[in-house]
Amino acid sequence: MPLRPGFDRALHLDDLLDVVAGDVDLLREVAELGASEVERLLAALEDAPTAFAMVDLAHELKGVLLNLTAARAGALAAVVEVAARLGDHRTTCLELERSRPVFDEVVATLASVAAESLRAAS
């Protein structure tokens, strides 16, 4: 199962299983937790009242995405973080909105990986 555009390279379930030493349950947990964390951070970013309130959230989102090998999405989160650090709420929100389809694609990919890992465990 190749991963989608938010990820830098095509990974297959077997490759992801290697990362977790073949532990299908751990793979499912990582994918589910990753998707949940990305969604939580996106919601918090969208609710943040100021750019400065978005700095730590964008930084955390970047870290989560990079840990999930979603380097393209991580780079977009870095752009959001830089805009937030500059204190421009409007630009930060625009960058977040522009990047949102890639972030959503990462979440969808992780959900797909979790579902496939369930099937592989059966």
C-alpha positions as YAML, in Angstrom:
chain: A
units: angstrom
residues:
- id: 1
  name: MET
  ca: [0.00, 0.00, 0.00]
- id: 2
  name: PRO
  ca: [1.82, 3.15, -1.12]
- id: 3
  name: LEU
  ca: [1.40, 6.19, 1.07]
- id: 4
  name: ARG
  ca: [-0.13, 9.35, -0.32]
- id: 5
  name: PRO
  ca: [1.27, 12.81, -1.18]
- id: 6
  name: GLY
  ca: [1.90, 13.98, 2.38]
- id: 7
  name: PHE
  ca: [4.63, 11.39, 2.62]
- id: 8
  name: ASP
  ca: [7.95, 11.65, 0.81]
- id: 9
  name: ARG
  ca: [8.30, 8.15, -0.42]
- id: 10
  name: ALA
  ca: [6.12, 5.21, -1.18]
- id: 11
  name: LEU
  ca: [6.10, 2.92, 1.81]
- id: 12
  name: HIS
  ca: [4.43, -0.42, 1.94]
- id: 13
  name: LEU
  ca: [2.85, -2.10, 4.90]
- id: 14
  name: ASP
  ca: [5.83, -4.49, 5.01]
- id: 15
  name: ASP
  ca: [8.23, -1.54, 5.32]
- id: 16
  name: LEU
  ca: [6.20, -0.04, 8.13]
- id: 17
  name: LEU
  ca: [6.07, -3.41, 9.83]
- id: 18
  name: ASP
  ca: [9.88, -3.52, 9.70]
- id: 19
  name: VAL
  ca: [9.98, -0.19, 11.55]
- id: 20
  name: VAL
  ca: [7.93, -1.71, 14.38]
- id: 21
  name: ALA
  ca: [9.78, -5.04, 14.20]
- id: 22
  name: GLY
  ca: [6.81, -6.80, 12.64]
- id: 23
  name: ASP
  ca: [4.46, -5.89, 15.47]
- id: 24
  name: VAL
  ca: [1.15, -5.33, 13.69]
- id: 25
  name: ASP
  ca: [-0.55, -4.17, 16.88]
- id: 26
  name: LEU
  ca: [2.14, -1.55, 17.42]
- id: 27
  name: LEU
  ca: [1.87, -0.43, 13.80]
- id: 28
  name: ARG
  ca: [-1.88, 0.05, 14.24]
- id: 29
  name: GLU
  ca: [-1.34, 1.97, 17.48]
- id: 30
  name: VAL
  ca: [1.29, 4.25, 15.90]
- id: 31
  name: ALA
  ca: [-0.94, 4.98, 12.90]
- id: 32
  name: GLU
  ca: [-4.02, 5.59, 15.04]
- id: 33
  name: LEU
  ca: [-2.15, 7.78, 17.52]
- id: 34
  name: GLY
  ca: [-0.46, 9.69, 14.71]
- id: 35
  name: ALA
  ca: [-3.74, 10.42, 12.98]
- id: 36
  name: SER
  ca: [-5.33, 11.47, 16.27]
- id: 37
  name: GLU
  ca: [-2.44, 13.79, 17.16]
- id: 38
  name: VAL
  ca: [-2.42, 15.46, 13.75]
- id: 39
  name: GLU
  ca: [-6.19, 16.02, 13.95]
- id: 40
  name: ARG
  ca: [-5.93, 17.37, 17.52]
- id: 41
  name: LEU
  ca: [-3.17, 19.80, 16.61]
- id: 42
  name: LEU
  ca: [-4.97, 21.01, 13.49]
- id: 43
  name: ALA
  ca: [-8.13, 21.69, 15.49]
- id: 44
  name: ALA
  ca: [-6.14, 23.56, 18.14]
- id: 45
  name: LEU
  ca: [-4.36, 25.60, 15.46]
- id: 46
  name: GLU
  ca: [-7.65, 26.55, 13.85]
- id: 47
  name: ASP
  ca: [-9.02, 27.65, 17.23]
- id: 48
  name: ALA
  ca: [-5.94, 29.63, 18.26]
- id: 49
  name: PRO
  ca: [-6.82, 33.32, 18.71]
- id: 50
  name: THR
  ca: [-3.40, 34.74, 17.79]
- id: 51
  name: ALA
  ca: [-0.35, 33.82, 15.76]
- id: 52
  name: PHE
  ca: [1.71, 33.61, 18.95]
- id: 53
  name: ALA
  ca: [-0.75, 31.08, 20.35]
- id: 54
  name: MET
  ca: [-0.07, 29.00, 17.22]
- id: 55
  name: VAL
  ca: [3.74, 28.82, 17.53]
- id: 56
  name: ASP
  ca: [4.03, 25.84, 19.88]
- id: 57
  name: LEU
  ca: [1.15, 24.02, 18.19]
- id: 58
  name: ALA
  ca: [2.71, 24.39, 14.74]
- id: 59
  name: HIS
  ca: [6.08, 23.27, 16.12]
- id: 60
  name: GLU
  ca: [4.49, 20.19, 17.69]
- id: 61
  name: LEU
  ca: [2.61, 19.42, 14.46]
- id: 62
  name: LYS
  ca: [5.87, 19.64, 12.53]
- id: 63
  name: GLY
  ca: [7.52, 17.18, 14.93]
- id: 64
  name: VAL
  ca: [4.67, 14.69, 14.77]
- id: 65
  name: LEU
  ca: [4.63, 14.77, 10.98]
- id: 66
  name: LEU
  ca: [8.38, 14.36, 10.69]
- id: 67
  name: ASN
  ca: [8.32, 11.42, 13.12]
- id: 68
  name: LEU
  ca: [5.72, 9.81, 10.87]
- id: 69
  name: THR
  ca: [8.04, 10.24, 7.83]
- id: 70
  name: ALA
  ca: [5.69, 12.85, 6.35]
- id: 71
  name: ALA
  ca: [8.53, 15.23, 5.47]
- id: 72
  name: ARG
  ca: [6.58, 17.22, 2.87]
- id: 73
  name: ALA
  ca: [3.77, 17.82, 5.37]
- id: 74
  name: GLY
  ca: [6.38, 18.56, 8.04]
- id: 75
  name: ALA
  ca: [7.92, 21.21, 5.79]
- id: 76
  name: LEU
  ca: [4.50, 22.81, 5.35]
- id: 77
  name: ALA
  ca: [4.01, 22.80, 9.12]
- id: 78
  name: ALA
  ca: [7.38, 24.55, 9.39]
- id: 79
  name: VAL
  ca: [6.08, 27.30, 7.10]
- id: 80
  name: VAL
  ca: [3.05, 27.70, 9.38]
- id: 81
  name: GLU
  ca: [5.38, 27.82, 12.38]
- id: 82
  name: VAL
  ca: [7.57, 30.53, 10.82]
- id: 83
  name: ALA
  ca: [4.52, 32.65, 9.98]
- id: 84
  name: ALA
  ca: [3.29, 32.24, 13.55]
- id: 85
  name: ARG
  ca: [6.69, 33.22, 14.97]
- id: 86
  name: LEU
  ca: [6.51, 36.41, 12.89]
- id: 87
  name: GLY
  ca: [3.24, 37.22, 14.67]
- id: 88
  name: ASP
  ca: [1.09, 37.57, 11.55]
- id: 89
  name: HIS
  ca: [-2.16, 35.78, 12.40]
- id: 90
  name: ARG
  ca: [-3.72, 36.32, 8.96]
- id: 91
  name: THR
  ca: [-0.70, 34.89, 7.10]
- id: 92
  name: THR
  ca: [-0.42, 32.02, 9.57]
- id: 93
  name: CYS
  ca: [-4.08, 31.12, 9.00]
- id: 94
  name: LEU
  ca: [-3.61, 31.37, 5.22]
- id: 95
  name: GLU
  ca: [-0.58, 29.06, 5.33]
- id: 96
  name: LEU
  ca: [-2.51, 26.60, 7.50]
- id: 97
  name: GLU
  ca: [-5.44, 26.67, 5.09]
- id: 98
  name: ARG
  ca: [-3.15, 26.24, 2.09]
- id: 99
  name: SER
  ca: [-1.42, 23.26, 3.71]
- id: 100
  name: ARG
  ca: [-4.57, 21.64, 5.08]
- id: 101
  name: PRO
  ca: [-5.16, 19.26, 2.13]
- id: 102
  name: VAL
  ca: [-1.72, 17.71, 2.63]
- id: 103
  name: PHE
  ca: [-2.27, 17.40, 6.38]
- id: 104
  name: ASP
  ca: [-5.65, 15.78, 5.75]
- id: 105
  name: GLU
  ca: [-4.04, 13.39, 3.31]
- id: 106
  name: VAL
  ca: [-1.57, 12.32, 6.00]
- id: 107
  name: VAL
  ca: [-4.46, 11.61, 8.38]
- id: 108
  name: ALA
  ca: [-6.26, 9.60, 5.68]
- id: 109
  name: THR
  ca: [-3.09, 7.64, 4.95]
- id: 110
  name: LEU
  ca: [-2.56, 6.83, 8.61]
- id: 111
  name: ALA
  ca: [-6.17, 5.66, 8.90]
- id: 112
  name: SER
  ca: [-5.60, 3.44, 5.88]
- id: 113
  name: VAL
  ca: [-2.42, 2.02, 7.40]
- id: 114
  name: ALA
  ca: [-4.26, 1.32, 10.66]
- id: 115
  name: ALA
  ca: [-7.08, -0.43, 8.81]
- id: 116
  name: GLU
  ca: [-4.65, -2.49, 6.75]
- id: 117
  name: SER
  ca: [-2.68, -3.48, 9.82]
- id: 118
  name: LEU
  ca: [-5.92, -4.76, 11.37]
- id: 119
  name: ARG
  ca: [-6.52, -6.90, 8.28]
- id: 120
  name: ALA
  ca: [-2.93, -8.15, 8.36]
- id: 121
  name: ALA
  ca: [-3.33, -9.17, 12.01]
- id: 122
  name: SER
  ca: [-6.43, -11.21, 11.23]
...
